[in-house]
Amino acid sequence: MVTPLLAWRYAFSKSNKHRKISIVIMIAIAVGVSAIIMILSVMNSLQHDLLENLKSIESFHVHVSNVTGLTPKTAAESLSKLDNVSSVFPFAETRMIIRNESSAISSTGRVRGIPPQLFTTDNPFSRNINISQDEDFTAVPGYSLYKYLDARKGEIINIDYLGKGRTLSLTLKELSVPVSGVYQSPISEFNRSTVFVPFDSLIDGLGEENVIYGLFLEDDSIRSIEKLTEEVKSMYPESTIESWQEIHGPFYSALLLEKILMYVFLSFMFIIIILNLKNSTIRLINAKRRELAILRSVGATRRSVHLMILGSTAIISSLGVVIGTVLGIAAGSELQSIFSFFNDIYFSFTGRYHVILSYPISGHIAEGQIFLIDVLVIAFTSVFTFLGSRRLLKKEPMEILWHE
């Protein structure tokens, strides 16, 4: 009777002269699995962090506009009562030319009028930025823009933008406000181009028809957003609803294409690993041809020998998968430390830090992906073992010993 203990001894017994081959195959499986998990962790982290920053800082989860007949406060309160909506903030934004008269420096960018609660309450935006400002909220530029303008706290900056006119549809508006603080976000372009001002001060120049309601959701999946869209449309038929996927359409499509290409690359990598597993399995079975023939000649049945080969291979592949998964998850959780280590090495040779290695990254991989990788590796190894052993066991023991 074939037992797990017998299969273990057949794979790793010290008296087994092919024990090294079993260990090499186990290590190869572990390296392959850990490499795939690490690559998935890096790519998922880059996309996850970038998308999270886009929909929480650059935009909200959902934009609702063209809500007529209500004041911004009343409309925001009614939208906040919908299911799945965690918070609502009315805002307005437009292009601008910002000037610092004292330094004679100007720049183009975007001015966004927001309620101060966006900074002070707990929401995805406030959790993802660092801000330092006075109690009196007047103007808060990004750190990069703040440094470029050579501005100081309390210094007056002038913001020119096109707003609603009395005789003309658009007219040049000017907003002169002191700098009350500065913010820093993970999106460098956002820091360089965006300045926040109080919602009321900007909407007076743009008009209430340009109010946009930014919604943060508890669940921002496509299905949840579609359900929310139906609810908003039933309340405000003339309104326009845009999800964060639509707001960042071209960029989101590029990320999806990048993800598809990543999976194609990983598929080729997985195929190479599987082919190596196939060759290693066949090599292991062929190396044990003589032993298997002797077992058959002393009375072991085809079924018992077949089960012993499958059991030993299952143990080898399972150990390799477990070790590779543990190493992959451990390395994925310490990606920032690993990147910093190689960045320090790069700095010691070049005298400067590498842009990619300096990127703040944290491992992110779904449990389902790990499970799928592990199952596929064990399944393919078992299939190759089954086919190889069945082909070998079709031969008679004396035929195998004769050729040996």
N, C-alpha and C positions, 0 to 999 in steps of 0.2 A: 504494500500500500504506500502510495506516494504522500508524504506529509510535508508541510511547510519547512520543518526542520531539515528533512532530507534534501529538499530543493535548495535551502540555504547552504547546506554543506556542499552540495554539488556545485554551487556558484562561487563560494568563498572559502572552502576548506583549505587549510594550509598544505595539506597533502595533495591538493589538486594542482597539477603543473600548469594549468591554464587559468589559474586564479588572477594572474596579472592582466590577462585579457579582459576578464570580468570587471576588474577595477578600472581599467582604462575606458571601457565602454560606459561605466557608471559616471566617471568624471566627465567624459565627452557630453553625455546627456545633461549633466548638471551645468556645464559651461554654456551649452546651447540654450537651455531653458532660461538661465539667469540673464544671458545676453538679450534674448527677446523681451523679457520682462523689463529690463533696464531701458531698452530703446522705446518700448511702449510708454514707460513711465515718463521719459524725457519729452516725447512728442505730446502725450496727453497733458502733461503739466504746462507746456508752452501754450497750447491751444486753450486749455481750461482757464489759466490765469489771464490770458489776453482777452478772451470772451467775457470773463467775469468783470474785468476792468472796463471793457467797452460798455456793457449794459448797466453797470452801476455808477460809473463816473462820466463817461462820454455821453451816455443817454440813460434813460430809464428803461424798465422792462417794456412799457407800453406808453405811447403818446396818444392822447385824445385831444382833438382840436375841433374848431367850428361848433362849439357848444354855445348856442345863442339863447338869449332870453333870461339868463341867470348871471348873477355876479360871480366873479372867480371864487370867492369864499363859499358861496352856496353850492356851486357846481362841484367844487372839491369835496365838500362834505357829503354830497349825494353819491359821488363816485367811490368814496372811501367806505361806504356801507355795503358795497358789492362783495360777494364771496370771493375769496382768494386774494383780495387786495389788502396789502399790509399798510400802505401809506400812499398819500396823494399830495403832490406839490405843484401848484400852478407856477409857470415860469414863462419867460419870453426871451428871445435871443435874436441878434442880428449882427451883421458885419460892422466893423468899427475901424477908426484910426485913433490910436491912443497916443497922447503926447505928454511928455514931462517937460514943462516949461523951464524948470530950473537947470536941467541937464541938456536941454535942446535936443532930446532924443525922441523919435517917434517910431511907431510900429503899427502894422495892421494885425487884425485878429478878430476875435468874437467877444461881444459883451453879452452876458447872460444875466437877466434879472431873476432873482430867486427870493423866496421868503427865508428869513434867518433860521427858521426851524429845520431847514435842510442840513445846516451845520450842527445844530444843537441837539436834535433828537437822534435816537438810534435807528439807523436805516443803512442799506447797502452803501450809499454814497459816503456817509460820515465814517463808516467803518473802514473804508479803503483809502482815505486821504488823511494827511496830517495838516492841521491848520492852526495858525497862531493869529489871533485877532483881538481887538479891543471889544468892549461891550457894545459900543456904538458901531453898527455895521454900515459902512459907507461904500468901500471898494476893496476887493480882495483879489489881487492878481496872482497868477501862478509864480512860483519861485524863479523860473527861468525868465519870464517876462519882467518880473520885479528887478532882477539883476541887470537885464538888458537895458531897461529904462533908467538904471542907476537911481531908483526911487528910494525913498525913506518913509517910514511910518509917519503919518500926519501930513505928508507932502501932498499938495494938490496935483491931480492929474486931470487932463482934459480928454473926454471921449466924444468923438464926432461920429454920428451915424445918421442914416436916412430914416425919418419918422413921418408920422401923419401930419399933413399941413392943413391949414384952414382954406386956402384958395387953391392950392395944388395938392395932388394926391400924395406926393412925397416932397419933403423939404429937409434941409440939413438941420439936424438937432445937435446941441452941444450939452454935455453933462460934465460939470466941473465938481469933482468930489475928492476929499482927502483919502489917502490910503490908510485903511484901518487894520490891515493884516496881510498875511501871505499864506498860501497853501502849497502843498507838495503832493503830487499824485504819482502813481507808477507809470502813467502815460506821459512821456516827455513832450510830445507835440501838444498835448492838452495844456501842460504847464506853460508852454511857450506862447500859446495863442489866446487863452481864455482868461477873462477877468469877470468876477462876480460883483454885481451891484444889487441894491434892494429892488425887489420886484416892483413896488409902487413907483419908484423913480423912473424906471425904464418903460413901464406900461403906459405912463402918462404921455410919453412921446410916441409910442408905437400904436396905441389904441387897443382896446380890449378884444377886438376881433383877432388879434395876433396872440392871444393867450393860448398856451399849450399846457395840458395837464399831464404831468409825469407820474406814472403809476409804478410802484414797486409791488411785485406779487410774491406770494408765498411759494407758488409753483409756477415757473416761467416756461414750462414745456409748451410745445406747439398746440397740443390738444387743449390745455388749460386756457391758452390765449384765445383760441377759437371760440371756446365757450364764453369767455369774458366779452369778446367782440359782439356776440349775439345779444348779451345782456345790455351792453352799452347802446347798441343800435336800437333795441326796443325802448330804451329810455330817451335817447336823443337820435332820432332817425337821420338828421342832417349832419351828424358828427362824422369825423374822419378818425379812424383808429389805425395806428401803425405799431407793429410789434418790433422788438429790437432786431429781429432778423431782417425785417423790411427796411428799417432805418439804416442798417449797415449792410445792405444787400450785396454790393460788389465785394466788400471785404469778407463777408460771411461765406459767399460762394467760393472765394479764393481759399479760405480755410478748409472748406469741405473738399475742394480739389486736392489740397495738400494732404488732407487726411486719407483720401482715397489712394493717392500716390504712396503714402506711408504704408498703408495696408498691402499694396502691391509689392513694395520693397520687402516687407516682412514676410509676405507669402513666398517670394523667391528665396529668402533666407531660410524659411521653414522647410521649403522643398530640399534645399542643400543639406540641412540637418537631417531630414528624413532619409535622403539617399545615403548619407554617411552612416545613419543607423542601420539601414538595410545591409550595407557592405560589412559593417561591424558584426551584425547578427549572423550573417552567412559565414563570416570568418570564424566566429565563435563555435558555430555548429560544426563546421568542417574540421576545426581543430580538435573536436571531441569525437570524431568519426570512430576512431579505434576503441575508445571507451564505450561508446554506445553499442558497437558491434560485440564487444566482450559481454556487456550486460545482456544483450539479446541471446548470445550463445549459451549463457548460464541459466537461461530460463525466464528472463524478464520479458513481459509481453510488450507488443508495440504500444498499447495504450498507456502502460505505466511509464515507459521510456518517454513517450510523447508528453505526458503530463509533467514529468520531471523537468524536461527541457523548458516547457512553457512556464512552470513554476519558478525555475531559477532565473529565466529571462524577466519574468514579471517582477521578481524581487530586485534585480539589477536596475531595471528601468524605473521602478517606483522609488528606490533610494536616490537615483540620479535626479528624478523629478522633484522629490522633497528637498534635497540639498540645493538644487538649482533655484527652486521657488524661494526658499529661505534666503539664499544669497541675493537673489534678484530684488526681493522686497526690502531687505536690509540696505542694499546699495541704493535702491530707489528712494528710500526715506532719508538718506544722507547725501543726496545729489549735490546740495549746496556746499557741503564740506568737501566732497570729491572735486567739484569744479574749482573751489578755492585753492585746494592743494595743487592742482595742475596749473592754476593761474599763477600761483607763487613760483612754481618751477619756470613757467614761461617768462615771468618778470625777471627772474634771476639771470636768464640768458639774453633777454631783449631790452630790459630796463623799462618796460611798460606792460600794462595789463591788457589782456585780450578782451575784445568787446563781448564775444559770445560767452567766454568763461566768466565774465563779470556779471552776466545777466542773473537777477535773482530768480532762482528756480526751486520748486519743491515737487517731489515725486507725487504723481497722481495716476493710479491705475485701478481699474474696476476689478472687483473680485470675480465677476463673470469672465473677464478676459483671462485671468490667471487660471481659472478652472478649465476653460476651453483649451488653453495651451497644454496643461498637464494631461488632460484626458486624451487629446490627440496624440501626444508623444507616446503615452502608454499603449494606446490603441494600435498605432502604426507598428510599434516594436512587437507587440503581441501577434499582429498579422504576419509580419515578416518571419517571426520565429515559427509560427504555425505552418506557413508554406514551406519554409526551409526544412523543418524537421519531418514533415510529411513526405517530402521528396526524398530525403535521406533514408527514411524508414521503409520505403518501398523496396529498397535493395536488401538482399539476404546478407546475414552476418558474415558468412564465409566469403562472399564476394567482396565485402568491404575489407576484411582482413587480408585477403589475397592481394588486393591492390596496395594495401599498406606495406 
